[in-house]
């Protein structure tokens, strides 16, 4: 389930964010990083809604999403989307194995 829009999607259609044991929140492209995970749709609209999804973020990670972290995640999110689009154009398998 996407923490931004609340809709259910297959895992392959979502990006995983993880709060590591060290307390940092980052994108997890492999889906295997250690820590507490939450998923978000690969749509830009869902990512832009993410800061307003406060209660879902707090429930998933036990903290609010700091603004500076949101900006860093957005850059990483956009980079991943571009790489997936390029891979899809070449006929390659997108990132992650579900």
N, C-alpha and C positions, 0 to 999 in steps of 0.2 A: 504494500500500500504506500502510495506517495505521501510524504509528510506535508507536502504543500497543498495539494488539491484533495487528498483523502480518497482518491480513486484506486481501485485494485487493478494491477497490471501484472503480467508475467515478469519474473525477475530480469529476463533478458532485455526488457523494455525500460528498465529503471537503472539509475546510477546509485551506487551505495556510498553513503557518507559514513565515516566511522569516527568515534571518539576513542582515541588510543589510550592505553593505560597511563601514558604520560599526560593526558588531558588535552591533547590537541585534536582538533576536528579537521578532517581532510577527506578528499575523495578517495575511494578504494576501487580502483579499476579491476582488480583481480577478484574481489568479493571474498577474499581470504584473510585480510588483515585482522590482527588481534584487536578486539575492543568492541564497544557497543555500536551497533549499526542502525542506520535508518536509510530509507530509500526515497529517491525523488525521480519524477518523470524526466525524460531527456528533453522536454520542451522548455524553451526560454520563458514562456509565460509562467510555468510552475516555479522556475528558479527565481523569477522576479517577485513572485508571491511569497517566497520562503520567509523573509523577515516578518511577515504578518501571520505566519503559522506558528506563533509563539508557544501555545500550549502543547502542540504536537512535538515541537523541538524540545521543549522542557521535559516532556514525558520521555522522549527518546534518549536524550543526552543528560538530563538532570541539570541543565543550565540553559540560559538564554544564548542566542547566537550573536556574538559581538559584531558590530558594524564592520570593523577592519577585517574580521574573518570572513564575513559575507562578501566583501570586495575581492579578497584573495580566492575564495571558492568560485566566485563568478568568473574570474580570469581562467582558472583551471577548467571549469565547466565548459567555457567557450572553446578552449583549446581542444578538449576531448571531443566536443561536437564536430569541430572542423576535421579532426583526424578521422573520426568515424565516417563523416561524409566522404572524405577522400578515399577511405578504404572501401566504402560501398560503391563508389564510382569505378573503382578498379576491380570490383567483384570479390574483394577479400572479406573474410569473416570479421565482424566488428569486435571491439575489445571485450575482454571478459569471457568466461565460460559458463556464466549463469550461476 
